[in-house]
């Protein structure tokens, strides 16, 4: 085998192994573990009720119009399709997000291969895996909007990059801007802002008025159609919640440290990997006198110019959420994806330019990226993915009990009013309140109507059941003695009937 064939075989193996690792991290134990309050329990409840009622437009929560989740319904509709194909479950609720992550991986790798950056395409999957927050919270393994929003964000950014050579990619940019809005509403303004800042590189694309007009139509047609259709239902109530309620509330209530988005970002795994490769690159550059030339500095300048969009993509969300003071951790996930791409292309540049005639230098760059990435990936798999749903959390126990109850009684208690007395809750001040973590499984698996109330409300409601945490039995035993126990496990489920 020639040296070139051996090199190609190694890079193909690296690609296959780490694409496989990405797929494992996306789908392993995906349906395990309860749906958490931030915000997948809300979304799964929205989806179940829309699915149950044959409604694709109006999201409801506990069968009332939901203005807390004020986002457009595209991702909810994708999740409804998942329920129709896979059945109602936590796995089906999260499956679209995992698919969004897989599509993002494929899109970036396809782009890098198209640009003839085969080393970057091979390195990107392991860098992607090293962004462990994307696999542990509010993204690819959660029933959230963010995976698809970021997928369309990525497609819009790659379209911007390609627009410099192929102006007709403006159509793709406009379409994906509109689709991103249909996932997360005003958050898509970041795509528009980056597009404005990138105009000096793509100004030739604006020479065709027809192209610009069609792109604007592609970006706006779905949001406008949705707004009109939604306004026919409840006027401007949801639009006020979307544009004024959520946005202005987050800004007005912000208590974040001024530079928190920036300081948090530069502590992320992918940034530490980049720092390591940067240090190696500097050492390689400084260790060989032939690189101390004007041409090498020109090469670095050209590299930064070619990849200016990725730098802009990283920086714009960080600066935006710093200035507005409306930062939440997942708001800058798109910057992490951009940092993965930039780190991958920088790794390729180090391999090709700084290590072009030094095999050891090439190996050092590759080993650093893979080694540091695995340093972050292994704990994520071991401590998060592999043990999902195995911790005996009270809501996991509740979910299992509701599933068993449904298997035992079928639809006999479907649409019954259900009261809950739980030992674990987030808001301990309101004992009658159904936390979203409990609402989702009660509706999805039990087909129950979650009613807020105390034990007195249950006793006065003949068409109801009571779900009581077993840890609370001693407190309520005297009152409930004589009531039919329908199910006895971690939770006791009582009928309003008496023995």
N, C-alpha and C positions, 0 to 999 in steps of 0.2 A: 504494500500500500504506500503510495506517495505521501509526502508530507502534507500536500494540499488536501488530498482525500481524507487523511487522518484528521486534519483540522476541521474540515467540513463535517465529518462524522461526529466529532466531539461537540461542535456547536449544535448540531441537530439533536443530539442526546440531551444537551443542556436545555434546549427548548422544550423537548417532549416531557422531560422530568418536571420542569417547573410549571408548564401548562397543566400537567396532571396534578401538581400540588395546588394550584389555584382552584381547579375543579373540586378537589377534595375539600378545601377550606370553604368553598361556597356552599356545598351540598351536604357534607357530613353532619348528621344529627340536626338537620335544618329544622325539622318539626318538633324537636325536643325543647322542653323549657316553656314556661308560661309566656304569654304575650304581655310585655311590660307597658306601663302607663305612658312612657315617653317614646313614641306616641302610638305604638302599634296596636295596643288594646283598643284605643279609640277607632283606628282605621279598620281593624278587623270587624269591630261591631258595626261601623258604617257599612262595610261591604256585605256582611251577612244580612243586614236589614234590607239593603238595596236588592240583593240577590233574592231574598225571600219574597219581596214585593214586586219583583220584575221592574225595578226602577233603575235607570242608568244615569240619571241626571241629578236628582236631589238626594244628597247624603243626609241621613238621619242618625240620631244617637238616642237609644232607648225610645225609638219610634216618634221622636219629635225632631223637627228640622234642626240640623246641627250648624251652629254658627261658630263653634269653637274651631272645628276643622273647616276653615273657609277656603281651602285650596280648590281649584278646578278639579273635575272628576276623572281625568284621564287614567291615572294610576288606579283609582278605585275601580274603574271599569275593567282594567286589565286583571285586577284581582278577582272581580266577578267571573271573568272568563276562566280563571284558574279554579274557582269553586265549581264551576259547571263541568270542567274537565276532570278535576282531581277529587272532587267532593269537598265538603266543608271541613276544614281542619287547620291547625296552626301551620302545618307544612304548606298547604295550598295558599294560605295568606302570605307566607314568606317566599314562596317559590318565584313569583315574578321579580322580586328584588335580586335573587340569586341569578336569574336569567339576565337581568340588567347588568350585573357584574360581569357575567360571561360575555355578553355582547360588547361591553366596554373593552375587555381584554382583547377580543378578536378585532375590534375596530382599530385600536392603537397598534397592534402588531401588524395588521394589514397595511396601515398607513406607513409604518416604519419600513416594511418590506418594499412597498411601492417606491419609497424614497431611497431604496437601496442601502438601508442601514440595517444589515442583517445581524450585526453584533448587538445593536440596540434592541432589535426585535427579540433576540434570544435572552437578553438581560432583563427586559421589561417585566416578564412574568414574575420573577423572583422579587424584584423591587415592588411590584404590585402587592405580592403576598406580604412583604415586610411592612406595608401600611396596615398594621393589625387593627387600628381603630375601625377601619372600613369593614372588618370581619367580626367585630365584637359589639358594635353599638350603632344603631340608627342608620344602617346602610344596607349592605348586601345580604345580611342574614336577619333582616327585620322587615316586618310588614309596614314599610314606610314609602314615602314619595321619592326619597332622595336618590335611590339607585337609578331610576329611570330619568329623573331630572338631570343627574350627572352624566348619564349616557348621552342624552341629547345635547348637553353642554359640551361634552367631548366632541361629538360630531360637528357641532357649530364651530368649535375652535380649529379642528382639523380642516374644515372647509375654508376658514379664514386663511390658514396657512397655504392651502393649495390655490386659493384665489389669486395669489400673486402671479402664478404661471398660467392658471386656467380660470379666467374671470367668471365663467359660468357656474363655478362653485358658490357664487353669491346666492343662487337659488337654494342650494343645500343649507347654506347659513341661515337664510330667512326661514325656511321650513322648520329647521331644528330650533330656532329661536321661538317660534310659535308653539312647537311641541313642548319645549321646556317650560314655557308659561303655563301650558295646560297641566303641567305636573305640580309646579310650586308658585304659580302666580308671579308677584312682583320680584321674586328672586331672580327671574330671568333677565331683569334689567342689567345684571352684571355682564351678560353676553353682549347686550347692546353697547354697554360702556366700553368693553374691551374692543369691540368692533370699531367704535369711534376712535379710540386711541391708536388703532392699527391702520387707520386710513392712509397715512403716509406710505405704507408698504404696498397698499392695494389700490391706490388711487386710479389706476388704469381701468379697473373694473367698473368705475363710475362713469366712464365715458359713454356708456349705452344707457340712455334714459329708460328704454324698454326693460332692460335687465333690472334696473333699480326698482321700477314700478312693480314688476312681477314679483320680485323678492319681497317687497313691502307687503304685497297682497298675500304671499305665502306665509309671511310671519304673522299677519293679523287676522286672516280669515277665520281660523278656528277659535281664537280668543273672542273675537267680536260675535261670532255665531253663538258661542256658549253664553256670553253675557246677555245677548238679546233673549235667548231661550230661557235663561235663568230669571231674567227680569220679568218675564211673563208669569212666573210663578210667585215671586215674593218682592217684586219691585227692585229697589236698590239695596235691600237689607243685607244680602250676602256680599255685594260689591263694597258696601261701606265697611263690613267686617274685614274683607280682604285687604282693601287699600288703606283704610283709615284705622280700623280697629287693631289688627295685628301689628302693622308696621309702626304706627305712631305709639301704640302701647309699649312695644319693646324698646323703642327709643326713649320714651318718657320715663319708663321704669328701670332703665338700665343702671346697674351698680358696678359695672365692670371696671377693672383697672384700665387706664387709658390705652396702653399698648398690649393688652392681653392677647388679642388675636395674633399679633406679630410674635410676641414672646413665646406663646404656646406653640406656634407653628415651628419655630426654629429649634424646639426641643423634640420634635417628632422623629420617629425611627428613620424615615427616609432621608431626613436632613443629616442625621449622624452618619448614615452610609455615604451621603454625598461628601460630607466633611472628610471622611476617611479616604475616598477616592481623590479628592482635591489635594490632600496632603501628599499622597503617593504621586500624583501628577506633578506637584511642585518639586518633589525630590527628584523625580525622573528628569524634569526639565533642568533643574539646577545641577544635576550630576553629570551632565554632558555638555561640554563647551560649545558644541556645534549648534545647540539650541539657543545660545545667546546671540541671536541675529535678528535683524529687522524682519526677515521673512517669517520667523517663528511667531513674533508678536503680531504680525499681519494675519497669520493663520489663526491665532486666538481671537483677534478682532473679527475676522470673517465668521468664526464659529459662533460668537456671541450675536453677530448680525443675523446669521441664518436662523438662530434659535431665539430671537428677540420675542416672538410671540409667546413662547413658553414662560419666559421671564415675566412678561406682562400678565399672563394668565395666573402665574403664582402670586404676583404682587397685588393685582387689582382687588380681589376679594379681601385680602388682608387689610389693605388701606381703607377700603370702603367700610368694613365693619369696625375698624378702629375709629374712623371719623364719626360714624353714626352711633356708635356705642350700643349696637344691637346684636352683639356677638353671642352665638351659641356654637358649641364645639363642631357640630356637623355642618355649619354654614361654610366652613372653609375646607370641606372634604375635596372640593374641586381643585383647590390649590395643591392638595396632596397628590392627586392624579397627575397634575401638570409637573410637579416636582419629580415624580417617577419617570415621566417621559424625558425631562431635562437631564436627570441623572443617568438614564440609559444612553442618551445620545452623547453626553459628556464622557461616559465610560468608553463608548466606541471611539470617540475622538482621541482619548488617551491611548487606546490600543493601536489605532492606526497611525497617529502622528508621533506620540512620544515613545511608543514601543514598536515602531514599524520594523526595525531591524534588530530588536532585542526580545527574544522569546521569553526570557525571565520577567521582563517588564510587563509584557502582555499577561502572563500568567498571574503576576502579582495583582494587577488591576481586577482581573476576573475573580481571583480568589477572595479579594477584599469585598467585592460586591456580594458574592455568594455567601461568604463566611459571615459577614455582618448581618446580612438579610436573615440567614438561618438562626442567628443569635436571637432575633426578635420573633421569628415565625414559630420556632419550637415551643416556647412558653405559651403562645397563643393557642396552638393546637392542644397542648397538654392541659392547660388550665381553663380554657374557655370552650373550645369546640368539642373536645373528647368527653367533657363532663356535663355538657348541656342537658338540663332536665334531670340530673342525677343527685341534686343536692337536698331533696326532700323539702323544698320550699312550700309553705302553706298553700300558695296558689297552685303549685303543681299537684299537691294532694287534692285540692278542691276540684281541679280539672279532671283528675282521674276519677274522683267520686261522681262527678256529674256524668261522665262517660258511662260508668258502671250503672248509674241510675237509669240512664236512657236505654241501655242495653236490656235492663231488667223489665222496665215498664213500657218501653216503646213510646208511643205518642199519647199514652193515657193521661199524662199530666202536661201535655203541650199547651202552651198559652195560658198556663196557670200563673197567677200572681205569686212571686217568690220573694220572701223576706230573708234577710241575711243577718246573722250575728256572728261576726268573725273576730278572731283573736288578733290576727295580723291585719293592719291597715296603715295607710299613710296619714290619713286624717283621723286621729284618735278622738278629736273633739266631737265629731258627729258620728255617733254609733249607728244611726239609721242609714247612713250613706253607703251606697254601693260603689266601691272603688272600681275604676275601669278594668283593672286586672281580673276582677270577679265577673263583671258584666259580660265580657267577651266569651268566656267558656260557658256561662249560664245560658246565653242566647244561642251560641253556635252548636253546642253539644246537647243542651237540655231543652232548647226551644221554649225557654221560660220568659216570662215578663218580669223584669227586675223592678220591684216596687220598694221605694224607701219607706221605712217605717220601723216601729219598735215591736216588741213581742205583743203589746196590746193591740196593735193594728192587725197582726196575724190572727190573734184570737177572735177578732171581730170580723174577719174576712173568711167566709165559708168556702170560697173558691181559691184556695191558696195552699202553699207549702212553706215551711220554715227550714232554712238550712243553718244549722248551728255547729260552730266549731266545737269539737269534743272537749277542748280545754275549758269551754264555758259551761259544760253540763252541770257542774255542782252549783253554779250560780243560778241556773234556771230550772233545776230538776223538779222542785216542788210545783212550779207553775205548769210544767209540761207533762208531768206524770199523768198517764191515761190517754195521751194522744198517740195515734198510730205512728210507729217508727217505720218508715218506708225503706230506709237505707242506713246502715251502721258501719262506718269506717272512720277515716280521719274526721269526717263531718257526719253529723246526724241529720237526716232529712225527715221532718215530721209532716204528717197530713193534718188537715184541720179536723179530720174525723177522730172519734174517740173509740177506744176498745169497747 
